[in-house]
Amino acid sequence: MGKKRIFKEGIFKEGSLESGNPILVGSKCKSCGQIYFPKKRVCPKCMTIDEMGEVELSRRGKIYSYTIAHVGPLEYAPYAFGFVELPEGISIFTHFTDCEPFEKKLKIDMEVELTSGKITTDEDGTEVIGWKFRPVKEG
Amino acid sequence: MRDVYVIGVGMTKFGNFPIRPGVKEMGEEACFKAMKDANVYPKDVEAGYCGVVAGAGGAQGPLAGNLAMKQVGVAGVPITRCENGCASSSTAFREAWISVAAGLYDVVLVLGIEKMTGLPTREMLKAMTQGSDLEIEGFMGMTFPGVFGMIANRHMKEYGTTREQMAMVSVKNHHNATMNPHAHYPKEVSLEKVLNSPMIAYPLGLLDCCPISDGAAAAVIASKDVAKKFADTPIKILAATQKSGTFLEKLNITTFDITVRAAKEAYRMAKVEPKDIDLAEVHDCFTIAEILHNEDLGFFKKGEGGKAVEEGETQINAKVSINPSGGLLAKGHPVGATGVAQICELVWQLRGEAGTRQVDGAEIGLAHCMGNFSHGDGGTCNVTILGR
């Protein structure tokens, strides 16, 4: 097994990545209840700092929109990305996986679930792991 | 606030110039042409503003304005670099307008400049991700074609906009560019050619995307009293607005709220309505972008931008002449130069000097420029309205 690293600290709930059912963690303002992802310190609605609690985000959502990059800065192509809307009312920018050929399988409003995977590779060969969404398997 | 006028404009041909001219030579040519057009000498210019991005390719960014303006003798006065991605020189133009309107200066030189070619496309796309949220979107390989690919798919889903309607924007703008001596791609393209061009970001093909270009554009602006001394046909700045994105947690990518807000304020400031606009240079970095902007600027109802193109309502001398210069798609998009290049086109059109692409009887023109994108929203949007 090659080396791996998560691209940003504190993104996943501790241990959830290893369990195979990753969970993303965001911030929830203790005053107004607004949810933010990734986590942040200031709630601009309330102008409070460090008054956030942590919140586990839903693992399922709907594709708001997507595209398939055939040319891009990553070391491979094509790759698919877009936005997923979560029931919490926030949207997350993400890669899509397990749905090739993308042109045929990806659809707006399709139900997807959180997974994880390699986004890119560092110069020393370390795989950089981030979140991805994949179609919900029927049944 | 004092009335301010554009008294001179000039630009280089846009194109692919990997070796020469460089940043200094392109800036020199644009500034010289604008100053000659305005009939001003270096001693008349009291300040300079330069829009340049240069996140890409190690081209000259800092000091580019000073070095280019020095070539034409504009030195020693305050010179300010403005950087707002693809809206850098539209921002510079507005800053210059503020300085003259506020009474600080009477004559100011504005330059937009960019040197982009010479890098492999993949490297250029990577450099351009500086204009997004680098930590997340940049890391995941989000590209600007990809941003507009997402917008296109959603617009198609919500409003039934078609691939063909998008391709027609490219066909129209390439046609307009054949009449523009400054255009990067003054070549007709057929609908089939656009539809069959190599896929870049689904559903957008290569000819749905603006090219990577080099070029520079300049303008000289002046206060009312001074403008009349220099210019026979000064063009009045009726409005110059700027907004930033709100990047809301909940998305709506089929409208750029940033454009809607910048346009509303501009129409109010200029005391005009969308129906009064004879021509508009809008930020058509991708075909779907022009459709979106035409709706958001109030020329057509939301969702009807695709149909408007299909019915020919955006062609020269139709309902509203959109991108008579050929736009970013065909005139080219040297990012830092684009904002002022749009101003050049408006001025030529309003003076009746636009040759075979002239919009008949043009009296009011609008320029719309956007820079940087994150979370489905624009970073900066400038709307400028000029009148004869």
Contacts between the chains, C-beta under 8 A, distances in Angstrom:
chain1	res1	chain2	res2	distance
A	7	B	139	5.9
A	8	B	135	7.0
A	8	B	136	7.7
A	34	B	249	7.5
A	35	B	249	7.3
A	36	B	249	7.0
A	38	B	136	7.4
A	64	B	154	7.1
A	64	B	251	5.7
A	64	B	253	7.7
A	65	B	150	4.2
A	65	B	151	7.2
A	65	B	153	5.1
A	65	B	154	4.0
A	65	B	157	7.8
A	65	B	253	6.3
A	66	B	150	6.3
A	66	B	153	6.3
A	67	B	145	7.9
A	67	B	146	4.7
A	67	B	147	8.0
A	67	B	149	3.0
A	67	B	150	4.8
A	67	B	152	7.8
A	67	B	153	6.5
A	67	B	201	4.8
A	67	B	202	5.4
A	67	B	204	7.9
A	68	B	149	7.3
A	68	B	199	7.7
A	68	B	201	6.8
A	68	B	202	3.9
A	69	B	141	6.4
A	69	B	143	5.7
A	69	B	145	7.4
A	69	B	146	5.0
A	69	B	149	7.7
A	69	B	200	7.8
A	69	B	201	5.3
A	70	B	198	7.4
A	70	B	199	4.7
A	70	B	200	5.9
A	70	B	201	6.9
A	70	B	202	7.4
A	71	B	121	6.2
A	71	B	122	6.9
A	71	B	125	6.8
A	71	B	143	7.3
A	71	B	145	7.4
A	71	B	200	5.4
A	71	B	201	7.6
A	72	B	122	7.1
A	72	B	125	5.8
A	72	B	141	4.6
A	72	B	143	4.9
A	72	B	146	7.1
A	73	B	122	5.9
A	73	B	123	7.8
A	73	B	125	5.1
A	73	B	126	3.6
A	73	B	129	6.3
A	73	B	138	7.9
A	73	B	141	5.3
A	73	B	143	7.1
A	74	B	140	8.0
A	74	B	141	3.8
A	79	B	141	6.3
A	81	B	140	6.0
A	81	B	141	7.2
A	81	B	142	6.1
A	81	B	146	6.4
A	81	B	150	8.0
A	82	B	150	5.5
A	83	B	150	7.0
A	83	B	251	5.8
A	83	B	253	7.8
A	83	B	376	6.7
A	85	B	250	7.8
A	85	B	251	7.3
A	89	B	249	6.8
A	89	B	250	5.7
A	90	B	249	4.3
A	90	B	250	6.9
A	91	B	249	6.7
A	91	B	250	6.5
A	91	B	251	4.6
A	91	B	375	7.5
A	91	B	376	7.6
A	93	B	136	6.1
A	93	B	137	5.8
A	93	B	140	6.8
A	93	B	142	7.0
A	93	B	375	6.9
A	94	B	140	7.6
A	95	B	140	5.9
A	102	B	202	7.3
A	103	B	202	6.1
A	108	B	153	6.4
A	108	B	154	6.5
A	108	B	157	4.8
A	109	B	157	8.0
A	119	B	139	6.6
A	119	B	140	5.8
A	119	B	141	7.6
A	120	B	139	7.1
A	120	B	141	7.4
A	128	B	139	7.7
A	130	B	139	7.2
A	130	B	140	6.6
